[in-house]
Amino acid sequence: MQPIKEVNFDRVYDAPIDQVWKAWTECDQLKQWWGPNGVAIPECELELRVGGKFYIVMEAGEAMGSYKGTKWPMLAHFTAVEPKKRLTYTAKAWTEGKNQNEETQIDQITDIIFSEENGKTRIKLRAAINKVGPGAKMAVEGMQYGFAQQLEKLAGFLRN
């Protein structure tokens, strides 16, 4: 099946692979950089194993204007967990308070490959949307931009 939309990123971080892996796999760290600009992460649960749950909620802040206070939960399950090598998960995301089964739901698969290069870490990220509700089309259009902001926030987090 062809995805509705797919984005791919290849980025090198000036940080050791242990540090980058922890940033992706520990809730206290994920909460500090996950999501596009202007969101906070009030909730995060992560069971780092195949079949394990990954639940995270993004909440729009002041900078998002009329969206302020809107919450976008994501419930995922890991399909691959290879420490410091690969994370893959299937996910459903939606807008809280809306008909999460249809109207605002996005179904996607995200695959992140980690590799070490001279003390730095390369990640290759692929996200493919396979289903989208009619109320989530704007989110799909902004997917490339949102992931780019998120990966830039990760770079800033790793520098601190």
Backbone as CSV, one residue per row, in Angstrom:
resi,resn,N_x,N_y,N_z,CA_x,CA_y,CA_z,C_x,C_y,C_z
1,MET,0.838,-1.183,0.000,0.000,0.000,0.000,0.889,1.256,0.000
2,GLN,0.604,2.160,-0.897,1.324,3.436,-0.958,0.848,4.344,0.172
3,PRO,1.767,4.966,0.908,1.334,5.898,1.950,0.699,7.146,1.324
4,ILE,-0.155,7.792,2.085,-0.772,9.051,1.669,0.288,10.134,1.582
5,LYS,1.191,10.131,2.552,2.302,11.088,2.579,3.453,10.440,3.316
6,GLU,4.672,10.793,2.888,5.870,10.264,3.533,6.890,11.384,3.632
7,VAL,7.582,11.425,4.765,8.692,12.367,4.920,9.924,11.574,5.330
8,ASN,11.086,12.058,4.889,12.359,11.419,5.209,13.354,12.483,5.646
9,PHE,14.094,12.175,6.696,15.129,13.074,7.195,16.398,12.277,7.426
10,ASP,17.529,12.904,7.164,18.841,12.322,7.426,19.632,13.429,8.102
11,ARG,19.934,13.242,9.379,20.539,14.327,10.145,21.641,13.793,11.046
12,VAL,22.725,14.557,11.162,23.831,14.195,12.051,23.821,15.157,13.232
13,TYR,23.872,14.590,14.437,23.902,15.368,15.678,25.289,15.279,16.292
14,ASP,25.760,16.389,16.800,27.073,16.446,17.442,26.929,15.970,18.883
15,ALA,26.594,14.684,19.024,26.389,14.077,20.339,26.617,12.578,20.193
16,PRO,27.105,11.935,21.257,27.321,10.486,21.194,25.991,9.738,21.081
17,ILE,26.066,8.548,20.519,24.857,7.765,20.274,24.088,7.459,21.565
18,ASP,24.798,7.233,22.686,24.118,6.985,23.971,23.198,8.149,24.327
19,GLN,23.678,9.354,24.152,22.912,10.557,24.501,21.690,10.714,23.589
20,VAL,21.871,10.479,22.297,20.760,10.613,21.350,19.719,9.527,21.589
21,TRP,20.165,8.310,21.844,19.238,7.210,22.126,18.385,7.534,23.352
22,LYS,19.015,8.003,24.418,18.268,8.353,25.633,17.271,9.475,25.371
23,ALA,17.643,10.432,24.532,16.723,11.531,24.206,15.451,10.999,23.550
24,TRP,15.566,9.920,22.788,14.420,9.320,22.096,13.675,8.305,22.963
25,THR,14.285,7.821,24.039,13.694,6.678,24.749,13.402,6.919,26.227
26,GLU,13.618,8.123,26.728,13.309,8.434,28.133,12.342,9.616,28.174
27,CYS,11.196,9.391,28.825,10.140,10.414,28.845,10.609,11.762,29.377
28,ASP,11.433,11.765,30.429,11.862,13.055,30.981,12.655,13.862,29.951
29,GLN,13.325,13.167,29.043,14.055,13.870,27.981,13.133,14.191,26.794
30,LEU,12.297,13.249,26.386,11.360,13.491,25.279,10.501,14.734,25.529
31,LYS,10.076,14.898,26.765,9.210,16.039,27.105,9.885,17.387,26.840
32,GLN,11.201,17.403,26.782,11.931,18.660,26.619,12.116,19.075,25.159
33,TRP,11.886,18.160,24.195,12.129,18.538,22.807,11.090,18.044,21.804
34,TRP,10.212,17.154,22.189,9.279,16.547,21.237,8.301,17.574,20.676
35,GLY,7.937,17.389,19.442,6.899,18.198,18.797,7.425,19.454,18.140
36,PRO,6.557,20.092,17.354,6.962,21.330,16.686,7.070,22.477,17.681
37,ASN,7.555,23.610,17.221,7.654,24.802,18.069,6.267,25.169,18.597
38,GLY,6.238,25.696,19.814,4.991,26.192,20.380,4.163,25.160,21.110
39,VAL,4.681,23.941,21.301,3.928,22.940,22.059,4.714,22.508,23.293
40,ALA,3.974,22.070,24.288,4.546,21.478,25.497,4.091,20.016,25.534
41,ILE,4.769,19.217,26.335,4.443,17.797,26.459,4.048,17.521,27.916
42,PRO,2.736,17.570,28.229,2.319,17.337,29.607,2.282,15.864,30.010
43,GLU,2.203,14.947,29.020,2.097,13.520,29.338,3.003,12.702,28.429
44,CYS,3.639,11.693,29.012,4.477,10.773,28.236,4.562,9.444,28.987
45,GLU,4.331,8.364,28.284,4.525,7.012,28.803,5.269,6.233,27.732
46,LEU,6.226,5.416,28.143,7.021,4.689,27.166,7.446,3.348,27.736
47,GLU,7.090,2.271,27.064,7.532,0.916,27.401,8.447,0.474,26.265
48,LEU,9.727,0.511,26.495,10.722,0.290,25.442,10.934,-1.198,25.173
49,ARG,9.990,-1.782,24.416,10.069,-3.186,24.002,9.115,-3.372,22.832
50,VAL,9.354,-4.377,22.013,8.436,-4.670,20.919,7.057,-4.950,21.515
51,GLY,6.048,-4.295,20.997,4.693,-4.391,21.539,4.421,-3.386,22.641
52,GLY,5.473,-2.742,23.136,5.331,-1.770,24.215,4.641,-0.497,23.749
53,LYS,3.997,0.153,24.704,3.221,1.359,24.424,4.107,2.602,24.449
54,PHE,3.784,3.523,23.563,4.390,4.848,23.526,3.232,5.830,23.415
55,TYR,2.982,6.559,24.496,1.873,7.510,24.541,2.445,8.880,24.883
56,ILE,2.117,9.863,24.075,2.626,11.213,24.307,1.534,12.212,23.916
57,VAL,1.450,13.304,24.650,0.456,14.336,24.360,1.178,15.654,24.118
58,MET,0.863,16.285,22.987,1.358,17.635,22.704,0.231,18.609,23.046
59,GLU,0.593,19.714,23.683,-0.399,20.746,24.010,0.067,22.082,23.446
60,ALA,-0.811,22.716,22.687,-0.491,23.999,22.063,-0.338,25.083,23.114
61,GLY,0.739,25.849,22.981,0.998,26.962,23.887,0.541,28.286,23.297
62,GLU,0.892,29.356,23.980,0.524,30.727,23.605,0.883,31.053,22.148
63,ALA,2.056,30.610,21.710,2.543,30.936,20.359,1.666,30.358,19.256
64,MET,0.789,29.412,19.597,-0.057,28.792,18.576,-1.416,29.468,18.456
65,GLY,-1.520,30.666,19.033,-2.718,31.488,18.851,-4.007,30.795,19.248
66,SER,-4.943,30.721,18.305,-6.275,30.182,18.608,-6.245,28.693,18.961
67,TYR,-5.152,28.004,18.678,-5.031,26.588,19.049,-4.601,26.412,20.508
68,LYS,-4.235,27.511,21.192,-3.740,27.427,22.570,-4.647,26.523,23.415
69,GLY,-4.013,25.582,24.120,-4.745,24.653,24.975,-5.194,23.383,24.266
70,THR,-5.149,23.361,22.938,-5.529,22.160,22.196,-4.506,21.058,22.481
71,LYS,-5.010,19.848,22.664,-4.134,18.706,22.924,-4.218,17.715,21.774
72,TRP,-3.034,17.202,21.408,-2.930,16.203,20.348,-2.251,14.960,20.914
73,PRO,-3.028,13.982,21.398,-2.437,12.731,21.879,-1.976,11.854,20.721
74,MET,-0.997,11.008,21.014,-0.541,9.981,20.085,-0.359,8.691,20.887
75,LEU,-0.971,7.630,20.407,-0.802,6.315,21.010,-0.126,5.421,19.978
76,ALA,1.024,4.894,20.360,1.810,4.074,19.438,2.220,2.780,20.129
77,HIS,2.635,1.836,19.311,3.213,0.590,19.810,4.470,0.311,19.004
78,PHE,5.514,-0.066,19.723,6.790,-0.346,19.072,6.718,-1.669,18.305
79,THR,7.195,-1.635,17.075,7.291,-2.857,16.267,8.750,-3.289,16.111
80,ALA,9.687,-2.388,16.414,11.114,-2.729,16.424,11.809,-1.878,17.485
81,VAL,12.593,-2.528,18.315,13.422,-1.843,19.310,14.773,-2.552,19.304
82,GLU,15.752,-1.903,18.697,17.116,-2.416,18.670,17.983,-1.339,19.309
83,PRO,18.366,-1.516,20.574,19.064,-0.459,21.295,20.202,0.183,20.497
84,LYS,20.126,1.498,20.413,21.107,2.349,19.739,21.223,2.056,18.242
85,LYS,20.216,1.373,17.679,20.218,1.071,16.244,18.906,1.458,15.561
86,ARG,17.767,1.068,16.159,16.489,1.301,15.463,15.324,1.369,16.439
87,LEU,14.408,2.294,16.139,13.102,2.380,16.790,12.063,2.487,15.682
88,THR,11.057,1.642,15.741,9.954,1.720,14.789,8.661,1.594,15.578
89,TYR,7.685,2.442,15.231,6.397,2.346,15.898,5.253,2.677,14.940
90,THR,4.122,2.036,15.205,2.887,2.373,14.498,2.090,3.246,15.454
91,ALA,1.482,4.292,14.923,0.840,5.273,15.799,-0.488,5.760,15.247
92,LYS,-1.347,6.141,16.186,-2.568,6.874,15.880,-2.484,8.168,16.670
93,ALA,-2.743,9.277,15.997,-2.762,10.583,16.656,-4.100,11.235,16.338
94,TRP,-4.548,12.115,17.225,-5.836,12.774,17.028,-5.875,14.072,17.809
95,THR,-6.919,14.838,17.611,-7.147,16.055,18.389,-8.081,15.689,19.529
96,GLU,-7.650,15.949,20.765,-8.449,15.599,21.934,-9.795,16.306,21.894
97,GLY,-10.834,15.588,22.289,-12.167,16.169,22.333,-12.907,16.054,21.012
98,LYS,-12.224,15.638,19.973,-12.868,15.428,18.670,-13.133,13.940,18.514
99,ASN,-13.848,13.580,17.475,-14.102,12.169,17.199,-12.780,11.512,16.811
100,GLN,-12.098,10.960,17.796,-10.751,10.448,17.546,-10.729,9.210,16.666
101,ASN,-11.850,8.574,16.457,-11.852,7.390,15.602,-11.846,7.719,14.122
102,GLU,-12.313,8.881,13.752,-12.409,9.187,12.333,-11.964,10.598,11.971
103,GLU,-12.622,11.594,12.520,-12.501,12.973,12.040,-11.068,13.516,12.022
104,THR,-10.339,13.399,13.131,-9.010,14.019,13.208,-7.875,12.999,13.319
105,GLN,-8.181,11.746,13.116,-7.172,10.702,13.313,-6.165,10.631,12.163
106,ILE,-4.919,10.387,12.537,-3.841,10.124,11.582,-3.190,8.811,11.995
107,ASP,-3.091,7.875,11.069,-2.384,6.606,11.315,-1.052,6.684,10.587
108,GLN,0.027,6.427,11.310,1.340,6.509,10.668,2.291,5.462,11.214
109,ILE,3.338,5.235,10.437,4.452,4.379,10.850,5.691,5.262,10.829
110,THR,6.451,5.225,11.925,7.687,5.994,12.001,8.832,5.026,12.266
111,ASP,9.903,5.202,11.505,11.084,4.351,11.618,12.300,5.256,11.772
112,ILE,13.071,5.050,12.837,14.273,5.849,13.093,15.466,4.906,13.167
113,ILE,16.468,5.161,12.334,17.708,4.380,12.319,18.805,5.252,12.936
114,PHE,19.542,4.706,13.883,20.628,5.407,14.566,21.962,4.787,14.148
115,SER,22.969,5.622,13.885,24.306,5.092,13.639,25.341,6.091,14.152
116,GLU,26.470,5.546,14.599,27.543,6.388,15.124,28.523,6.710,14.011
117,GLU,28.954,7.969,13.967,29.937,8.402,12.973,30.936,9.335,13.644
118,ASN,32.088,8.818,13.977,33.167,9.618,14.588,32.714,10.400,15.816
119,GLY,32.031,9.730,16.725,31.585,10.372,17.958,30.309,11.166,17.814
120,LYS,29.789,11.268,16.605,28.513,11.948,16.356,27.464,10.884,16.060
121,THR,26.225,11.300,15.962,25.155,10.344,15.715,24.329,10.770,14.512
122,ARG,24.168,9.855,13.574,23.292,10.076,12.419,21.956,9.398,12.704
123,ILE,20.887,10.112,12.443,19.583,9.470,12.458,18.968,9.622,11.079
124,LYS,18.343,8.542,10.657,17.541,8.551,9.436,16.120,8.260,9.876
125,LEU,15.245,9.208,9.633,13.860,9.089,10.070,12.961,9.038,8.847
126,ARG,12.049,8.093,8.864,11.021,7.971,7.828,9.678,7.887,8.529
127,ALA,8.758,8.758,8.161,7.400,8.705,8.690,6.447,8.626,7.509
128,ALA,5.553,7.650,7.551,4.589,7.449,6.472,3.180,7.439,7.045
129,ILE,2.330,8.284,6.493,0.922,8.324,6.895,0.147,7.383,5.983
130,ASN,-0.613,6.483,6.619,-1.379,5.498,5.860,-2.875,5.770,5.862
131,LYS,-3.345,6.575,6.819,-4.777,6.892,6.901,-4.906,8.253,7.558
132,VAL,-5.843,9.050,7.075,-6.043,10.375,7.654,-7.530,10.721,7.620
133,GLY,-8.030,11.230,8.754,-9.415,11.674,8.816,-9.581,13.019,8.125
134,PRO,-10.797,13.357,7.732,-11.030,14.602,6.998,-10.661,15.859,7.775
135,GLY,-10.654,15.795,9.099,-10.314,16.962,9.908,-8.829,17.085,10.207
136,ALA,-8.013,16.221,9.626,-6.573,16.230,9.915,-5.734,16.571,8.685
137,LYS,-6.365,17.009,7.642,-5.628,17.289,6.396,-4.579,18.381,6.569
138,MET,-4.864,19.396,7.389,-3.890,20.467,7.607,-2.631,19.923,8.308
139,ALA,-2.831,19.017,9.244,-1.687,18.409,9.940,-0.819,17.630,8.957
140,VAL,-1.437,16.950,8.026,-0.683,16.189,7.022,0.121,17.144,6.151
141,GLU,-0.496,18.244,5.737,0.207,19.224,4.902,1.425,19.807,5.624
142,GLY,1.335,19.968,6.946,2.431,20.544,7.719,3.409,19.530,8.283
143,MET,3.274,18.279,7.887,4.085,17.199,8.463,5.591,17.423,8.284
144,GLN,6.021,17.780,7.104,7.448,18.007,6.837,7.976,19.122,7.740
145,TYR,7.241,20.210,7.800,7.616,21.373,8.595,7.669,21.018,10.085
146,GLY,6.661,20.293,10.570,6.608,19.922,11.983,7.756,19.009,12.394
147,PHE,8.042,18.005,11.569,9.163,17.117,11.872,10.489,17.878,11.826
148,ALA,10.635,18.791,10.861,11.876,19.577,10.770,12.073,20.396,12.041
149,GLN,11.007,21.023,12.547,11.112,21.790,13.796,11.465,20.876,14.959
150,GLN,10.826,19.719,15.023,11.085,18.779,16.116,12.544,18.337,16.116
151,LEU,13.085,18.004,14.963,14.477,17.556,14.896,15.451,18.688,15.204
152,GLU,15.072,19.915,14.894,15.898,21.074,15.267,15.839,21.287,16.787
153,LYS,14.664,21.087,17.384,14.556,21.187,18.848,15.421,20.124,19.518
154,LEU,15.476,18.923,18.928,16.336,17.872,19.461,17.790,18.318,19.428
155,ALA,18.219,18.951,18.339,19.603,19.444,18.239,19.897,20.434,19.367
156,GLY,18.990,21.348,19.618,19.169,22.311,20.712,19.224,21.637,22.062
157,PHE,18.349,20.643,22.276,18.338,19.897,23.536,19.678,19.181,23.739
158,LEU,20.201,18.566,22.706,21.455,17.821,22.816,22.650,18.736,23.077
159,ARG,22.566,19.983,22.628,23.661,20.948,22.876,23.711,21.400,24.325
160,ASN,22.598,21.348,25.034,22.537,21.836,26.434,23.031,20.819,27.431
